[in-house]
Amino acid sequence: MPVHLSARRNALFALFFLPGLTIASWVTRTPDVRDLVGASTAQMGLILFGLSVGSMIGILCSGPLVSRWGTRPVITAGTVAVAAGAAVIGIGAAAGAGAAVALGLGLFGFGMGGGEVALNVEGAEVERLLGRSTMPAMHGFFSLGTVLGAACGMALTALAFPVVAHLVIVTVVVAAGLALAVRHIPAGDGRQAHGDGRPAPRAERPAVWKDSRLLLIGAIILALAMAEGTANDWLPLVMVDGHGLDAALGSAVYALFAAAMTLGRFAGGRFVDRFGRAPVLAASAITGAAGLALVIFVDHQAVAAAAAVLWGLGASLGFPLALSAAGDSGENPAARVSLAATLGYVAFLVGPPALGFLGEHHGLRSALVLVLVIVIAATFATPAARTPDPAGGRTPERV
């Protein structure tokens, strides 16, 4: 592998890792944040709505920005917003201000949603150059970040370490990691332009939203992103309120979920190369549905903890494989990844408040039935994510 391509791939590993570290640091402290701001389950749903709105704004802005400026500046701006959002969440929690926490989550969501498209466009290009499935491993580093973040969050929760100090430390780590990694991302990648370098006019770009296959891929992302996002938003509270665990054990179950996500993503590339994307996505959806069903319907703490592992394995490949499918489904990969991710982020937009209100009236475990039904339905859309024919698809870079 050429040195420049190796450095570029490793930089993407680091840039995927940083948001994972940040989101797990926030998630493991959600019971503490809820107590600090004195929020009910429904109020927490509204606070989490800030994350949804920020994510949607970021994802809607990212595609056009990548097409205009390329991936590197969008990745940089997104990661800066993620770091700043973590600090605002911590400060807002320490002040007992739910609105400030929602604002911080909005900033974090804006950075993560905005950077998501740019990272995946860049990742799809590196995957094309390598000629093998590497997107799951990139998202695996996101999950590795969640594992380390969850482990630290679990320990700091048990030690009653202040939330604000925890999240400010995370801010510093993310900023330092960005400074080291982003210089290896080439300028201009992902930009749509004429041969003379001028941006292509909007009329020349294909109307990707008319592509029925791409819309089905977006539906897969919506379902499996909702399964992943539900765990990120609610799993510790489901374990605390729905299964009677204490806050530290609730964080430990989330760490198990994150570890399963990481394992699934690092191992998934081999299965994709052997069996193809569509069968692996179908198996993932079925596994995730099994885990969700056990969490919902079996009233046993050990079973619920083990089911979180199935939930994590099932959700692990949904986002990376479906985004990879979107990127190579036709021309203008930035617009295609943007559209598919936008459809997926609908899950983040409607999921947290919907589950919060359902949980307020029926309990969080019962509210998860909605997610279960959506994941089961996604199984039937997975043929749309089939791997392209190599004769017309990727050309690996020879080394």
KEKEMAR-241894 format. One record per residue: residue in three letters; x, y, z of N, C-alpha, C, O in turn. Coordinates in steps of 0.02 Angstrom, whole numbers, plus 50000, padded with zeros to 5 digits. Atoms other than C-alpha are relative to their C-alpha. Example, Ala and Ser with C-alpha at 12.3 -4.5 7.8 and 13.67 -1.06 7.14 Angstrom:
2
ala500454994150000506154977550390500455006050000500975005950033
ser499584994149997506844994750357499615005550037499865011050045
***
This chain:
399
met500434994050000500005000050000500455006250000500895006850042
pro499604993950000500745017049954499965003650067499445003550100
val499984996749935501285027350104499445005250006499135005750058
his500504994749994500105041650062499314997250010498915000150047
leu500655003049991498605030150049499934996950069499394997150099
ser500015002749932499065021350210499895005550051499495004650097
ala500094994449953499205038050301499295002849996499005004850046
arg500684997450010497555043650226499484995550034499024997850067
arg500465004749967496675027750283500065000550076499555000650110
asn499924999649927497425028950458499725006550028499475006650084
ala500304993749977496905047150471499244999450005498945002050051
leu500725001149997495125041950431499814995650060499304996850092
phe500125003949940495225028550566499965004550061499515003950103
ala499994995449942495675042250691499415004750000499125006150052
leu500554995250004494345054250628499334996750012498865000050035
phe500605003749980493005040850645500004998550075499474998550106
phe499945001749929493655036550819499765005850045499435004650096
leu500124994249955493465054250891499265001250015499095002150074
pro500714999149982491565056350874499734994250042499304995250085
gly500215005649959491335038750945500195000850073499794999550117
leu499784998649932492355043251097499555005250033499375004650092
thr500414994549973491315059051119499294997850017499044999350070
ile500695001849988489595051451101499944995150057499454995450096
ala500035004749944489985037251222500125003650066499835001850117
ser499884996249939490645049651348499365003450023499225003850083
trp500644996949983488975058751340499494994750022499154995650072
val500535004949987487895043051337500084996950069499584996150105
thr499915003249935488675035151490499855004750058499765002450115
arg500174995249947488325051051588499285002349997499085006850035
thr500694997650006486495052751534499614999450065499235003950081
pro500375000049937485805046651702500215005750047499805008750080
asp499764994549958486925059351792499755006749973499545011050012
val500244993750029486445073151670499265000950014499045006350032
arg500714999649985484605069051692499885002350071499455006550084
asp500094998049930484785070551880500225007250012499925010850052
leu499754993249991485795086651868499515005249976499445010550006
val500484995150027484475095251762499294998750024498845002650010
gly500665001549972483005086851851499474998649947498905000949954
ala500455001150056482205080651690499614993450008499884988550033
ser500395006150005480795067951672500194996349936500594998849896
thr499855003750061480845054551536499785004049938500155004349889
ala500244996150056479795065451420500455006249989500605008049932
gln499564994250006480905080651457500684998049972500975001849933
met499385002450030482455070351418499914999049925500375000349886
gly500135000750071481655066251251500055006749964500315007049908
leu499954993450030481495084851216500725002549999500935005749951
ile499304998049999483295087951270500384996449944500794999449909
leu499685003850053483855074051153499795002349930500135001149881
phe500234997350064482845082551016500525005049973500575005949912
gly499464995550023484275095251011500514996349958500754998949908
leu499545004150039485415081350951499714998449932500064998649881
ser500335001750063484155076450818499995005949951500165005249893
val500054994150043483895094050752500705002049975500785003549916
gly499324998450021485765097750750500264995249948500584997349899
ser499775005050048486115081550659499685001149932500025000749881
met500354999150063484795084950527500255006349964500355006149903
ile499734994050032485425102650495500694998649971500845000649915
gly499335001650024487195096250481500004995649938500384996849891
ile500015004750056486755082150363499735003449938499955002049882
leu500274996550058485725093650251500525004949970500535005949909
cys499494995350023487165106150240500604996549970500934999249925
ser499355003150015488565093550219500084998349926500604999749897
gly499935002050070488205086750044500185005849955500685005449918
pro499814994350042488185103749958500685002950017501055005149972
leu499354997249981489695109450059500584995649975501094998249953
val499495004550027490685093950010500075001049925500635001249899
ser499974998950072490215096549828500345006549982500665007049930
arg499714993450014490775114649839500735000650021501145003349984
trp499344998949971492325113749949500434993850007501044994350017
gly499625006149988492835095449963499914997550071499615000850113
thr500135003349936492885083850112500405003050058500135003450114
arg499584998149943494325090850215499735005750042499715005150103
pro500264994649958493585107550270499364998250036499235000550091
val500635002049967491905099450308500154995350058499844995950111
ile499795004349945492735085850412500285004250058500135002950116
thr499694995849948493735099150505499475003850039499475003750100
ala500524996149967492225110150542499554995550042499364997450098
gly500435004549963491185095250595500324997650064499994997450117
thr499665002549941492485088550716500095005550052500045004250112
val499974994349953492735105850793499335000950036499325002150096
ala500664999349969490855106850823499864994450049499564995650101
val500085005749953490865089450904500375001550065500105000550119
ala499614998549940492235094951024499675005650041499615005150102
ala500324994449964491365111351066499354997850032499184999950087
gly500635002449973489705102451090500084996350065499684997050111
ala499885003749939490435090851221500115004750059499855003650114
ala499884995249946491045105751323499355003550021499235004450081
val500634996549983489355114651313499534995450038499194997650084
ile500425004849963488435098751368500224999750073499805000050118
gly499755000449932489555097351520499865006150041499655005750099
ile500124993849964489405115551568499265000950014499075003050069
gly500734999549989487515115251544499764995450054499344997350095
ala500205004749948487335099751652500225002550069499835002250117
ala499764997549936488405107251790499585005950024499505006850085
ala500424994349982487305122851786499284998150011498875002350031
gly500695002249992485725112351794499535002949947498935003649959
ala500394996850052485135120051630499874995149943500314993849902
gly500185004750053484225107751518500055003149931500234999749883
ala499984996750065484125120551378500725000449974500854999549915
ala499294999750021486025122451377500244993149979500634992549932
val499825006750020486225103551371499734998549930500074995749888
ala500295000950066485035103151222500395003849947500495001449891
leu499604996150047486045116951139500674996649985500884996249928
gly499375003750011487665107251166499904993949958500314992349915
leu500155005850041486855091751095499865002049927500044998449881
gly500114997550068486285102050945500655001549965500734999949906
leu499344998550029488065108050916500374993649985500674992949931
phe499685006450011488725090450937499684996449940500044993749897
gly500345003250056487395083550818500165003349934500244999949883
phe499824996450061487765097150691500684997949974500774996649915
gly499335002050021489605092650691500034992849977500364991149928
met499985007050017489305074050687499614998649935499854995049891
gly500395000950061487935074650555500345003149940500355000249886
gly499664996750055488915086950449500634996349980500774995649920
gly499395003550016490535077450462499884993049973500314990249938
glu500155006950020489685060650430500044999049925500344994349901
val499995000650073489415063550245500715000649974500924996649933
ala499324998950025491165070350217500454994150017500854991949974
leu499595005849981491975055950313499834994049956500284990349936
asn500195005950040490975043050215500165000849926500324995949893
val499784998950069491315051050047500754998749994500984995449947
glu499285001249999493165051050090500144992550009500584989749977
gly499915007149988493025033250156499844995849939500194991049924
ala500185003750060492145027249999500545000549946500664995849909
glu499464999250048493555034349893500604995750018500904992549975
val499455004349978494885025649997499834992749989500264988849968
glu500225006950012493875009549988500064998349927500284992749910
arg499945001250072493815011249798500724999049980500884994549941
leu499295000650017495695013749788500304993550025500724990549992
leu499745006249973496034998849899499714993849966500034988649963
gly500325005650034494804987649806499744994650045499634989050024
arg500295004849953494134979149961499585003850051499645009850058
ser500464996949953492834982350095500385002650061500634998650101
thr499664997049942493584994550221499545004750039499725006850094
met500464995549965492085005250268499794997150068499755001050116
pro500165002549933491574993350409500555001150050500415002750108
ala499444998849954493314994750485500045007350021500195008850079
met500004992949982493215013750477499475001350052499605004750102
his500534999249950491555013350568500174995950063499934997450117
gly499765003749942492375000350680500415004450047500375003650108
phe499634995449957493535013950742499535004950036499675007050092
phe500524996249964491995024350781499774996050061499714998650116
ser500245004249945491385009750885500544998850052500394998550112
leu499465000649951493095007350964500025006250044500155005750104
gly500044993949959492955025451019499434999650050499505001950107
thr500555000649952491265021451096500184995250056499974996150113
val499815004849948492015006551188500455003450052500335002950112
leu499554996749953493425016751263499645005650038499755006550098
gly500384994749967492265031351298499534997250052499455000150105
ala500465003149952491005019751381500364997350060500124997950116
ala499615002749944492335011251486500215005550047500165004950108
cys499804994349958492995027951547499395003050034499415004750093
gly500604997149971491235034551572499724995750056499494998450107
met500235004549948490745019151673500425000950063500155001250119
ala499574999249942492255021051786499905006850033499875007350095
leu500084993449972492015039751807499315000950033499245004550082
thr500664999949968490155037351844500034996750069499764999350117
ala499945003549936490595024751981500385004150051500255003750111
leu499604995849956491855037152052499675006750015499945010850051
ala500354993649993490575051452044500445005849977500425011250006
phe499584994750028491815061451939499565005249968499075003449934
pro500454994850027491065078251889499904999549924500384998649886
val500155000550071490195077751721500365005449960500625004049906
val499704994550039490865094751668500744998849989500995000049934
ala499285001350008492685089851700500114994449949500564994849908
his499955005650046492435073451607499935002449928500355000749886
leu500134998050069491715081651451500485005349975500615005749915
val499494995150022492975095951448500644996449981500984998349934
ile499415004050018494385083051448499904996949931500364996849890
val500155002950066493535074451301500085005349945500345003849892
thr499934994650049493465091251210500735001049981500895001749922
val499284998950013495355093351227500284994249959500674995349912
val499755005950036495695075551167499785000249927500184998849882
val500264999850069494585077651013500365005449959500545004349902
ala499664994650036495375094250966500724998149981500954999549926
ala499315002150014497135086950980500024994749945500444994949901
gly500025005350051496675071550878499855002749931500155000549882
leu500154996950064495925082250740500615003349970500755002649911
ala499414996550024497495092750727500524995349971500864996949922
leu499505004850023498575077250704499774996449937500184994849894
ala500245004450053497455067850582499825003649935499955001149881
val500324997050059496645080350463500515002049947500325002849889
arg499504997950050498275085450378500144994549949500434995949896
his499905005550047498315068250294499424999149951499464994949907
ile500565000350047496645071050206500135004749942500245010749954
pro499844995650056496945077750030499475005249988498885004250001
ala500464994550016496175094149979499624998549936499904995749889
gly500385000350062494775094349852499634993649987499224993349941
asp500355006350012494175076349865499265000850014499075003950064
gly500734999549992492285075049843499705006049966499095006449960
arg500274994050032492135091749754499784998549929500154995249892
gln500265000950068491065091649597500175006249960499985011849978
ala499764994250038491845102649464500044998449926500054992649905
his499835000650071492085105849278500744998249993501114998250043
gly499305001450012493725101049200500455005950017501035004950034
asp499594994249984494335118949228499995001750073500265006850093
gly499994998949928494015117549415499425003850027499345004350088
arg500574996249975492425128049423499464995150025499384989749996
pro500535004449976490995120549526499484998749947499285003349910
ala500515001750049489735111349419499345003150020499165003050079
pro500654997249983488045120149408499524994750023499584988950004
arg500485004749972486595112149500499634996149946499484990249956
ala500395003350052485695108049337500364993849972500044989349947
glu499635005550027487115096249286500034994050047500244988650027
arg499975005449951486965085649444499374995749996498824998449992
pro500595004350008485835070449432499535000650059499745001850116
ala500504999749947484215070449531500004993250036499604988850020
val499905006449968484775056549647499384997850039499294991850050
trp500585001949961483155057049746499484996249959499004993549987
lys500455003950042482275049149596500224992749993499874988749962
asp499735006750005483345033449611499674995550052499804996250112
ser500375004149953482215020149689500464995450041500334994250100
arg499535004249963483675008949736500325004050057500405001550112
leu499694995849949484495023249828499525001450057499725001650115
leu500494998849947482885026849922499924993950045499824994550105
leu500035006149960482815008649978500614999450045500564997350103
ile499394999949959484615010050038499915004950058500115003450114
gly500134995249947484095025550135499534997250052499604998750111
ala500465003149952482675015550214500374995150045500214994650105
ile499595004549959483935002450273500395004050052500425002150110
ile499624995749954484995016250348499545002650055499725002750113
leu500474997349951483465023650433499874994850054499884996550114
ala500185005149951483025007150516500594998250046500524998250107
leu499455002349959484745001550572500355005850036500655004850089
ala499764994249962485285019250618499555001350060499795003550112
met500444999249943483745020050727500164994950055500124996550114
ala499815005049951484265003850810500645002150037500695001450098
glu499384997749969486015010750840499895006250042500125006750099
gly500104993849965485435028050889499584999350063499685002850112
thr500415001349941484125021351009500434997750058500344999850115
ala499555002249947485485012351105500435005850025500555006550085
asn499594994349979486575027951104499625004850045499905007750091
asp500404995249962485155038551171499704997150064499655000550115
trp500445002549947484195026751285500244993750036499964992150089
leu499845006549971485095010351324500165000350075499904996150113
pro499884999949928485795015351495499365001150040499264998150092
leu500634998749963484085022151546499524994149994499154992850041
val500415006050005483205006651479500224994950052499804991750083
met499755004749951484324996151589499855002350072499714998150115
val500134997449932484085007551741499255000050015499044997350066
asp500714999449987482225011151725499604993849981499104992350013
gly500385005750025481654995651630500204993350029499804988750031
his499775006549974482724981951708500295000650071500534995650098
gly499824999349930483184989151879500745000150016500934999050074
leu499284999549985485074990851860500165006950028499785011750019
asp499794993349978486005004951946500365003549942500485000549890
ala499734996050055486815018851843500654997249974500764997149913
ala499365002650022488545011051839499914993649959500244992849908
leu500125006050039487874994151780499645001549934499754998149884
gly500314997850063486775002951652500525002249950500475000849891
ser499454997950043488355010951583500404993949977500644993849920
ala499635006150018489194993751585499654996349944499994993649899
val500375003350054487814986451476500105003849935500185000849882
tyr499874996150060488045000751354500714998549974500824998249914
ala499325001850021489914996551353500004993349964500374992449915
leu500075006450035489444978651305499735001049930499984998149882
phe500294998450066488364985351164500535002949954500595000949896
ala499494996650040489784996451104500554995049979500814995449924
ala499505005150017491014981851112499754995449945500144993649900
ala500295004250053489834971151007499995003749933500135000749881
met499984996050061489684985350880500715000049971500804999249910
thr499314999950023491574986250871500214993449969500504993349915
leu499835006750026491794967550848499664998949932499984996649885
gly500365001050063490454967150713500315003949943500345001449886
arg499744995850053491244981250616500704997949979500864998049919
phe499345002250020493034975050622499994993249966500404991949922
ala500045006550032492514957350575499585000149937499644995749895
gly500505000150053491164962450451500285000349930499994997549884
gly499724999350067492294966950305500144993349967500034992449907
arg499855006650027492834948750284499374996649975499374993549922
phe500635003150021491034942850277499715003449938499435000149894
val500254996450059490574956450152500384997949938500084996749886
asp499615002050058492014951850037499834992949979499884991249920
arg500155007050017491494933450046499294999049976499174995449928
phe500705001550014489594934150043499635005749964499105004649936
gly500344994350029489164951649979499625004150052499475001750106
arg500304995449952488344966550060499294998050020499134998050080
ala500715001149986486504961750045499894994350049499514995250097
pro500105005349950486594944850135500255001850069499945000050119
val499724998149935487684952050272499545005050035499435004750095
leu500474995249971486474966650297499374996650025499114998450078
ala500605003649978484994954750306500134996350065499724996550111
ala499835003549939485874944150437500085004950058499895003350115
ser499924994949948486304959950534499325002350027499235002850087
ala500674997749979484494965850537499654994750042499334996350092
ile500335005449962483874948850597500314999450069499954998550119
thr499665000549935485184948250735499815005850045499685004850105
gly500204994349960484784965750792499294999550025499145001350082
ala500705000949979482924961850795499954995050057499554995950103
ala500015005049946483264946550904500215003150065499915001950117
gly499774996749939484244956951028499485004850028499375004950089
leu500524995449977482904970351036499424996350032499164998350084
ala500575003749974481534957451062500144997250070499704997350113
leu499835002649933482454949751210500015005550052499775004550108
val500004994349953482724966751291499295002050017499145003650075
ile500694997749990480884970951269499594995050040499254996850087
phe500505004849976480014954751313500244995450056499824992250088
val499755004449947481154945351435500205004250060500655008450057
asp499904996049939481114952351611500544996850043500404994050096
his499445003149964482834946451666500635004149986500805005349928
gln499444995550009484364957251695500574996949959500845000149915
ala499455003350036485664944651633499824999049927500245000049883
val500225000950070484644940751477500025006749963500245007049906
ala500004993450032484444959451441500715002249984500845005049931
ala499304998150013486324962151458500284996049941500634998849899
ala499775004050056486684947551341499675002149935499995002149882
ala500364997850060485354953751219500305006449972500275007549912
ala499684993950025486254970451209500584998449954500745002249908
val499475002250045487694960851129499724998449932500005000449881
leu500335001450064486524954050994499785006449966499865007249906
trp500224993550026485794971450973500595003649967500535006249912
gly499414996650026487544978550948500284996749937500455000149889
leu499775003550060488094965050826499545001449941499775002449885
gly500484999050054486504967350726500025007049971499945007949911
ala499994993150024486634986250716500675002149971500725007349939
ser499324997850014488504986450683500135001749927500495006549913
leu499824999250070488544985050494499495004049960499625005649901
gly500524996650037486954994250447500235006649969500185007549908
phe499814993450025487625011850432500594999749951500545002549897
pro499444999950048489345008250353499854996649934500044999249881
leu500135003550062488734995550226499495003549957499565003849896
ala500504996550039487205005350174500285006449970500125008249914
leu499684994050028488215021350154500494998249945500545001849895
ser499555002350053489515011750055499604998349937499805000049882
ala500445001650057488095005249945499755006349966499725006649905
ala500234993750029487435022849922500555003449959500425006149906
gly499454996750033489145029349874500174997149932500385000749887
asp499835003050065489395016849733499384998049960499424993849916
ser500625001750036487585016249673499925004149936499455003049898
gly500064996050061487905029049535500475006050003500925006350045
glu499584994150003488695045649489499855004750058499335004350091
asn500064994949947488965060049612499924996750069499404997450100
pro500065003549937489355049649768499875004550060499545002450107
ala500134995549944489335064849883499255001350008498995001250064
ala500724998849997487515068549838499644993650021499144994050058
arg500325006349983487055050149853500094998350074499614996450108
val499885001249928487865047950024499605005050041499325003350093
ser500374994949964487065064350078499254998250004498954998750057
leu500715001750001485315058850025499864993950045499394994050084
ala500115006149960485465041450102500085001550075499684999350116
ala499894998349930486165048550263499455004550027499265004050085
thr500564995849979484785061650268499404995850018499074997050069
leu500565004449984483475048050260500134996250065499684995250105
gly499835003349938484405038950397499945004450060499735002250113
tyr500024995549943484505054250506499285001950019499175004950071
val500694999249978482615055250504499884995950063499504997950107
ala500065004149940482785041350632500255003850061499945003550114
phe499744996149944483845052750741499555006050015499525008350072
leu500434994249990482615067050715499374998150038499175001550085
val500645001749969481025057950763500074994950057499634994450099
gly499925005449952481725043750868500015002050073499594999650112
pro499944998549929482265051551033499375002950031499155000550083
pro500614997549969480715062251066499424995149997499034994650045
ala500555004850006479525048751002500074994650053499584992850086
leu499895005149949480305035551114499925002950070499694999450116
gly500094996849935480325047951258499275000550019499084998950075
phe500714999349985478465051451245499664993250008499244992350051
leu500285006749993478035033151217500224996950067499834993750101
gly499755002749937479145028451364499675003150061499584999750112
glu500334996749945478305041251475499324996850015499114996350073
his500685002749992476605033051446499984992450005499544989550037
his500045007350003477045014751417500624996650027500654990450030
gly499365002949978478815012351485500484999449942500284998349884
leu499515000050054480435012651388500054993349964500154993249903
arg499965006550033480454993951356499454999249948499574996949892
ser500565000550048478744994551274500105004749941499915003049884
ala499884995350054479265009751173500464997249947500424999149888
leu499535002950047480644999451092499674995549948499984993849898
val500365004050050479324989151000500005003649933500055000449880
leu499994996150062479265003250871500654998749962500644997749901
val499355001150032481125001050836500044992849973500294991749918
leu499995007050020480934982150828499634999049933499884995749888
val500395000850061479574983150694500375003049940500385000049886
ile499644996750055480604995250588500604995949978500734995349918
val499425004150018482154984250596499794993849963500114991849914
ile500245005950036481164968850545499815001849928499974998149882
ala500204997950067480434978450397500615001249955500585000049895
ala499404998450040482194983750342500304993849968500634994349916
thr499725006250028482664965550312499784999149927500164996549886
phe500275001250066481564965450157500275005049948500185004049888
ala499714995250047482464980550081500744998749986501035001949943
thr499275001050006484234973550097500254998049931500834999449916
pro499745001450067484354966949917500225006249962500635005749916
ala499804993850034484504985149862500735001850013501025005749975
ala499314998449982486224985849945500494995149972501064994649996
arg499565005250027486964972049838500665003149977500705008949958
thr499334997950021488814973149798500025000649924499774996149890
pro499984999250073489154979849621500414994449967500854991449998
asp499615004750040489794968249486500715002649993500815008349972
pro499314997650005491694969249493500205002349931500635006649923
ala499834998050068491734970749304499865007349987500185010549945
gly500174993050011490934987849318500095004150062499895009950064
gly499954996649936491384992449494500705002350015501025005749975
arg499374997449974492954995449594500604997649959500604992149932
thr499365001950027494694995449520500515000950055500675006650073
pro499544999349944495924991549659500655003249979500885002449923
glu499354997050012497505001449673500544994850011500574991950066
arg499495005249994498974989849641500575002450044500765008350042
val499454998249955500364989449769500584995349990501104995950023
***
